[in-house]
Amino acid sequence: MQQKQEKTSIIWFRNNLRVHDNVSLFKAIHHHEKVIAVYFFDPKYFEKDVYGFKRTEKFRAQFLIETVTELKHNLAHLNITLLTYFSNPEEILPKICADFSVQTIYTQKEWTRDEVETNTAIKKKLPTVQLIEDFDQFLYHPNAVSTNFSNIPNVFTEFRKGIEKKVKIDAEIPISKLNESNLIEIFTKIPSLEELGIESFVTHRNSAFPFKGGENEALKRLNYYLFESKKVAVYKNTRNGLVGVDYSTKFSPWLANGSISPKTIYWEIKKFEKEFTANDSTYWVIFELIWRDYFKYISLKYGNKIFSIGGILDRNYHWNTNQKIINNWIEGNTKDDFVNANMIELKETGWMSNRGRQNVASYFAKELLLDWRIGAAYFESMLMDYDVHSNYGNWLYVSGVGNDPRDRKFNTQLQAQNYDGNRKFRNLWLEKTLF
């Protein structure tokens, strides 16, 4: 075992809000005598964007508060204190480093625009402190996938077949407990919704995602979906559902903020397959995790082009920005009742099915011909499971400026007939009285 060099290190939590299978946490514990954990509710993520949407609305904000609260408890069991701030990291980290003589900060590797700007500001203020970043949000680790991300295929199937054939999935990383003397007596507060400038709310009675945030909740859902209910064995048959909590895994909100590792899900599925059954459905959950990886690799390949109006294809389409038409889409007041039902579900619950997302995004970009970035920004604001790579990757895809080789347009009326033929979903959300 390598000798521990410096006394105190910081683990700066970002979208890796878990103690299981966390490489930054492992390194901090392994290489240092003392570890301080910190999480920032960065104000820039709670401000309005250029389109007028609050970047993090009430549903994801509440889920995040629950997640960080649980993380604090779980870290305490490892004898690690979590400090939380509603402030910019670049303002607070230098003070902590100075107070505790910290020379090393461990964090999850991020590469999109806002996170890179934050990193740059921190490095400028802490030129002598080492910032060690690790890719820790993938199923297939980037080091094993490619030494040059420009070689990532632009077609998903080619990517999937290549990695499934050649790349192995790493084992989970074990995390050990520190001595009680590691705990520090500094009190910081996890902000409330009101303190974040967001109104409180009650979970809607028809919500398809009535779950709480946090690692323990994620592991509980994983165990339920696989071993208690065995719903995973029929996932491929039910995944296009629209009503209820069990038509899909519902893992995505926990995956998005890193409450659970995709490797944890993968190895539990492998355990299920060994004990019960391996079929198209168990594989299809892994297939979806590969899609999630793929959009991360596309953003690694193209960088900030994923945010540009022409997308990764540099296509010069004419996009409209009619505010009344945009508002009608947001409010579920279009000419299409299937789109309307899905948009009302999103507005009332912070959740929408995968089938719904594809339809409302296609309608927005291909039917209404609206600037797809506005739709993507609204999703960022409202979705409980917002993930920058998946969100923008999917919007690029359905808008004809991304990775769809067929550039298809969804026939929303046919989709409604195929997936909501009995109108159960539309009736649920289009009734006059919602409560």
Secondary structure as UniProt FT lines:
FT   STRAND          8..13
FT   TURN            20..21
FT   HELIX           23..31
FT   STRAND          34..40
FT   HELIX           43..46
FT   TURN            50..51
FT   HELIX           58..77
FT   TURN            78..79
FT   STRAND          81..85
FT   HELIX           89..100
FT   STRAND          104..108
FT   HELIX           113..125
FT   TURN            127..128
FT   STRAND          130..134
FT   HELIX           142..145
FT   HELIX           149..151
FT   HELIX           156..166
FT   HELIX           180..182
FT   TURN            193..197
FT   TURN            205..206
FT   HELIX           215..223
FT   HELIX           224..228
FT   HELIX           231..234
FT   HELIX           235..238
FT   TURN            239..240
FT   HELIX           252..256
FT   TURN            257..258
FT   HELIX           262..275
FT   HELIX           280..302
FT   HELIX           303..307
FT   TURN            309..310
FT   HELIX           311..313
FT   HELIX           323..331
FT   HELIX           337..349
FT   HELIX           354..362
FT   HELIX           363..367
FT   HELIX           372..382
FT   TURN            384..385
FT   HELIX           388..399
FT   TURN            405..406
FT   HELIX           412..419
FT   TURN            421..422
FT   HELIX           424..430
//
